[in-house]
Amino acid sequence: MAERGSVVIPCYNCAETVAETIESVLAQDYPAVEVIAVNDGSKDTTLSVLRSFGERIWVIDQPNAGPPAARNAGMAAATGEYMAFVDADDVWLQGKVSSQVRHLREHPDVGTVFTGWHVWHADSDGRFRRPRQFDQHRVDDVIDQRCSGWINNRLLLTSELLTSTVMLRRDLAERVGSFDLKLWNGDDYDYWLRLSREARITKLASVGVLYRQLPGSVSRSPKDINFEYEVVNGALIRWGPVGPDGSSLPEPLLRNRLQTLRLAHAYAHLKHGKPEIAWQVYRRAAMENPLKPGYWLNAVRAAARIIAG
């Protein structure tokens, strides 16, 4: 008898895309998939779309509390031996579940398995049509060795995992706990780092997900809190630079990673956000590195924007 896999879908104002997402999960050739859709206080017709699937999915309706709370609610309701996530605008490709379950069965030392993904853009008319190269595509078992194993150190430098590609063992999820509600953004990155401390992670090289890029998603104003910096710095404070396998990253590399995250956040605010935040970061960077004229220049630009109001 096939072990059950539970799929958690956080849903907020996604009436136009979530049906396609759910259909791609239900169409998987793995025989035991439990779909848990969490309506996180949507203001559009998302809840009606979810309920139109009837008994094929389990719908949880809750007040808006953000993605980490929605994922936690879905995980708390899940009954499967394996857990997977998919965002309500992404699409799974055939064979994703069966390949991931097979890998976890055959590799008891692996706790999490994820796949590659394809960045999916709309056509010129704004419609999302499935790319032809994926018409007959099927996820296979080939492993990307570069991104597999004890990858905690690698994750400190970049978040390798995309939420919609991830599957993990239920017992691992129970050990690691829930998504951090304080991290409105970056909760997934934090969770992958926590997973990477407990067990090996494998990446299947094959594309398993069409990752939809919705209009305007890249140009949104930056958040006041630098969540990615908080996640990485928090991990270093909690565990230090030594990974669970005993390996470590050079201290200059880690300092550069944190500085890069600070400067990227500041630059985003300089261009599209609050110049006060950019000023604080660039002023500090310029004082710490007085021979870097770019830091001074951007500090002056931020100050000019503040004065201009």
Wavefront OBJ file of the C-alpha trace (Angstrom):
o trace
v 0.000 0.000 0.000
v 1.365 3.425 -0.995
v 2.239 5.833 1.781
v 0.063 8.915 1.744
v 1.520 12.222 0.677
v -0.030 15.427 2.014
v 0.105 18.570 -0.143
v -0.379 21.958 1.529
v -1.541 24.913 -0.588
v -1.739 28.339 1.096
v -4.322 30.438 -0.777
v -4.856 34.186 -0.752
v -6.733 36.011 -3.526
v -5.706 33.418 -6.090
v -9.031 32.596 -7.739
v -7.569 32.964 -11.236
v -4.768 30.428 -10.774
v -5.488 28.017 -7.925
v -7.737 25.641 -9.893
v -4.900 24.924 -12.335
v -2.553 24.377 -9.402
v -4.901 21.888 -7.742
v -5.596 20.040 -10.990
v -1.855 19.579 -11.519
v -1.625 17.958 -8.065
v -4.679 15.742 -8.524
v -3.358 14.643 -11.932
v -0.170 13.170 -10.428
v 0.233 9.449 -11.097
v 1.013 8.740 -7.437
v -2.070 6.950 -6.027
v -2.269 8.460 -2.527
v -2.240 12.248 -2.466
v -4.121 14.296 0.126
v -4.660 17.943 -0.902
v -5.108 20.523 1.872
v -5.960 24.022 0.625
v -5.857 26.755 3.262
v -7.918 29.822 2.367
v -6.088 32.588 4.216
v -8.848 35.188 4.381
v -9.140 35.753 0.629
v -11.267 38.700 -0.477
v -11.963 37.386 -3.978
v -13.732 34.150 -5.021
v -10.871 31.842 -3.986
v -12.974 30.047 -1.374
v -15.699 29.285 -3.921
v -13.119 27.888 -6.338
v -11.705 25.656 -3.619
v -15.128 24.384 -2.570
v -15.969 23.543 -6.190
v -13.540 20.614 -5.918
v -15.849 18.980 -3.361
v -14.483 15.980 -1.532
v -11.407 15.734 -3.766
v -9.623 18.235 -1.518
v -9.730 19.334 2.114
v -10.447 23.066 2.548
v -9.460 25.007 5.662
v -10.910 28.535 5.909
v -9.194 30.946 8.292
v -8.801 34.727 8.793
v -5.857 36.261 6.976
v -2.663 35.542 8.915
v 0.009 35.268 6.230
v 1.772 32.429 4.381
v 3.610 30.870 7.355
v 0.392 30.611 9.370
v -1.424 29.078 6.383
v 1.316 26.503 5.886
v 1.281 25.669 9.588
v -2.477 25.133 9.529
v -2.146 22.783 6.573
v 0.691 20.844 8.168
v -1.257 20.468 11.413
v -4.144 18.897 9.473
v -1.969 16.636 7.299
v -2.102 12.880 7.796
v 0.461 11.720 5.246
v 3.871 10.149 5.809
v 5.269 12.755 3.418
v 4.529 16.477 3.182
v 4.824 18.722 0.163
v 4.023 22.341 -0.552
v 2.836 24.203 -3.613
v 1.976 27.861 -3.974
v -1.428 28.631 -5.444
v -0.087 30.003 -8.733
v 2.421 27.262 -9.570
v 1.904 24.016 -11.503
v 3.366 20.565 -10.850
v 4.630 18.443 -13.725
v 3.873 14.754 -14.044
v 5.909 12.324 -11.970
v 6.971 14.843 -9.342
v 5.338 13.077 -6.396
v 6.210 9.530 -7.419
v 9.875 10.412 -8.055
v 10.223 12.213 -4.740
v 8.514 9.462 -2.737
v 10.652 6.850 -4.462
v 13.817 8.770 -3.580
v 12.848 9.063 0.084
v 11.999 5.348 0.233
v 15.337 4.371 -1.279
v 17.437 6.835 0.753
v 16.494 6.632 4.456
v 19.258 9.103 5.356
v 17.605 11.822 3.262
v 14.947 13.927 4.967
v 14.016 16.373 2.211
v 13.943 16.167 -1.579
v 13.271 18.980 -4.020
v 13.285 19.357 -7.800
v 14.320 21.885 -10.362
v 11.827 24.424 -11.670
v 11.084 26.479 -14.760
v 10.441 30.219 -14.447
v 7.126 30.634 -16.262
v 6.365 33.986 -17.896
v 3.124 35.099 -19.505
v 2.846 35.375 -23.266
v 2.515 38.796 -24.886
v -1.261 38.739 -24.356
v -0.831 38.181 -20.613
v -1.954 34.533 -20.677
v 0.091 31.689 -19.223
v 0.341 28.836 -21.688
v 2.292 25.721 -20.791
v 5.671 25.785 -22.549
v 5.756 23.194 -25.324
v 8.971 21.620 -24.061
v 7.004 20.341 -21.071
v 4.098 18.772 -23.001
v 5.500 15.267 -22.565
v 7.845 16.034 -19.700
v 8.129 13.681 -16.755
v 10.199 14.108 -13.594
v 12.941 11.491 -13.380
v 15.277 10.240 -10.658
v 18.553 11.874 -11.737
v 20.224 13.617 -8.774
v 21.901 17.018 -8.939
v 24.920 16.170 -6.818
v 26.060 19.801 -6.453
v 22.964 20.669 -4.438
v 22.587 17.418 -2.517
v 23.860 16.089 0.800
v 24.564 18.099 3.935
v 23.920 21.439 2.264
v 23.535 23.693 5.300
v 26.642 25.707 4.411
v 25.491 26.089 0.819
v 22.106 27.347 2.010
v 23.746 30.020 4.145
v 25.014 31.550 0.899
v 21.835 31.178 -1.154
v 18.374 29.694 -0.718
v 18.505 26.776 -3.132
v 14.992 25.432 -2.536
v 11.762 26.719 -4.078
v 8.752 26.083 -1.847
v 6.628 24.458 -4.556
v 9.361 21.879 -5.269
v 9.845 20.561 -1.720
v 8.824 17.250 -0.142
v 9.912 16.073 3.306
v 9.258 13.272 5.739
v 6.495 13.823 8.273
v 8.706 12.798 11.195
v 11.290 15.371 10.116
v 8.611 18.073 10.011
v 7.579 17.098 13.528
v 11.177 17.434 14.750
v 11.786 20.752 13.059
v 8.437 22.261 14.013
v 6.341 24.897 12.304
v 7.142 27.860 10.062
v 8.189 30.974 11.993
v 5.225 33.363 12.214
v 7.551 36.325 12.788
v 8.914 35.920 9.262
v 6.168 37.146 6.936
v 8.779 36.784 4.200
v 11.698 34.403 4.506
v 9.798 31.839 6.570
v 10.498 29.242 3.890
v 14.233 30.054 3.752
v 14.425 29.756 7.533
v 12.614 26.414 7.365
v 15.004 24.977 4.769
v 17.961 25.954 6.941
v 16.378 24.197 9.894
v 15.722 21.095 7.796
v 19.332 21.109 6.605
v 20.568 20.836 10.203
v 18.604 17.623 10.788
v 19.125 15.449 7.712
v 20.516 15.299 4.215
v 18.704 17.081 1.392
v 18.590 15.891 -2.224
v 17.853 17.848 -5.363
v 16.414 15.972 -8.321
v 17.827 17.639 -11.417
v 14.609 17.333 -13.404
v 12.157 20.243 -13.614
v 9.176 19.452 -11.416
v 7.394 22.802 -11.219
v 6.300 25.637 -13.479
v 6.991 28.692 -11.316
v 4.588 31.393 -12.436
v 5.873 34.973 -12.542
v 2.815 37.160 -12.094
v 2.850 40.745 -13.432
v 4.200 43.185 -10.874
v 5.605 40.504 -8.572
v 9.202 41.647 -9.087
v 8.545 45.391 -8.716
v 6.781 45.338 -5.375
v 8.107 47.782 -2.806
v 10.745 46.311 -0.486
v 9.776 45.394 3.063
v 10.881 47.481 6.015
v 12.491 44.425 7.602
v 15.399 42.770 5.805
v 13.988 39.277 6.257
v 16.697 37.429 4.312
v 19.397 39.061 6.420
v 17.473 38.194 9.584
v 17.228 34.554 8.519
v 20.917 34.117 7.687
v 22.185 36.138 10.647
v 19.778 34.313 12.946
v 21.055 30.950 11.715
v 24.663 31.975 12.373
v 23.791 33.201 15.866
v 21.901 29.992 16.618
v 24.299 27.415 15.176
v 27.513 29.219 14.292
v 29.491 28.698 11.063
v 29.961 24.923 11.463
v 27.526 22.678 9.612
v 26.095 19.394 10.955
v 28.692 17.498 8.923
v 31.544 19.380 10.601
v 32.364 21.599 7.635
v 32.460 25.375 7.904
v 32.569 28.458 5.707
v 35.401 31.017 5.892
v 34.491 33.955 8.116
v 35.229 36.567 5.379
v 32.768 34.787 3.085
v 30.047 34.924 5.723
v 30.740 38.593 6.459
v 30.492 39.345 2.760
v 27.197 37.434 2.536
v 25.675 39.492 5.349
v 27.004 42.754 3.920
v 25.626 41.881 0.480
v 22.188 41.243 1.972
v 22.268 44.573 3.821
v 23.326 46.495 0.719
v 20.785 44.790 -1.546
v 18.001 45.718 0.875
v 19.281 49.289 1.073
v 19.498 49.620 -2.711
v 15.931 48.383 -3.128
v 14.769 51.082 -0.721
v 16.915 53.690 -2.450
v 15.141 52.932 -5.728
v 11.568 52.111 -4.717
v 11.174 52.252 -0.948
v 12.029 54.319 2.104
v 15.204 56.419 1.708
v 15.579 56.549 5.504
v 16.343 52.828 5.524
v 18.812 53.189 2.641
v 20.520 56.125 4.390
v 21.075 54.188 7.597
v 22.657 51.214 5.817
v 24.826 53.182 3.371
v 26.004 55.600 6.067
v 27.137 52.696 8.233
v 28.768 50.936 5.259
v 30.616 54.099 4.257
v 31.944 54.634 7.776
v 33.104 51.021 7.969
v 34.633 51.141 4.462
v 35.590 54.804 3.833
v 37.549 53.925 0.682
v 34.376 52.696 -1.088
v 33.072 55.806 -2.912
v 29.901 54.009 -4.000
v 28.726 53.767 -0.401
v 29.165 57.520 0.124
v 27.438 58.296 -3.166
v 24.399 56.198 -2.338
v 24.269 57.656 1.177
v 24.150 61.131 -0.376
v 21.433 60.000 -2.817
v 19.364 58.640 0.050
v 19.850 61.842 2.053
v 18.765 63.915 -0.954
v 15.580 61.893 -1.277
v 14.850 62.364 2.427
v 15.308 66.145 2.141
v 13.197 66.285 -1.013
v 10.440 64.534 0.909
l 1 2 3 4 5 6 7 8 9 10 11 12 13 14 15 16 17 18 19 20 21 22 23 24 25 26 27 28 29 30 31 32 33 34 35 36 37 38 39 40 41 42 43 44 45 46 47 48 49 50 51 52 53 54 55 56 57 58 59 60 61 62 63 64 65 66 67 68 69 70 71 72 73 74 75 76 77 78 79 80 81 82 83 84 85 86 87 88 89 90 91 92 93 94 95 96 97 98 99 100 101 102 103 104 105 106 107 108 109 110 111 112 113 114 115 116 117 118 119 120 121 122 123 124 125 126 127 128 129 130 131 132 133 134 135 136 137 138 139 140 141 142 143 144 145 146 147 148 149 150 151 152 153 154 155 156 157 158 159 160 161 162 163 164 165 166 167 168 169 170 171 172 173 174 175 176 177 178 179 180 181 182 183 184 185 186 187 188 189 190 191 192 193 194 195 196 197 198 199 200 201 202 203 204 205 206 207 208 209 210 211 212 213 214 215 216 217 218 219 220 221 222 223 224 225 226 227 228 229 230 231 232 233 234 235 236 237 238 239 240 241 242 243 244 245 246 247 248 249 250 251 252 253 254 255 256 257 258 259 260 261 262 263 264 265 266 267 268 269 270 271 272 273 274 275 276 277 278 279 280 281 282 283 284 285 286 287 288 289 290 291 292 293 294 295 296 297 298 299 300 301 302 303 304 305 306 307 308 309
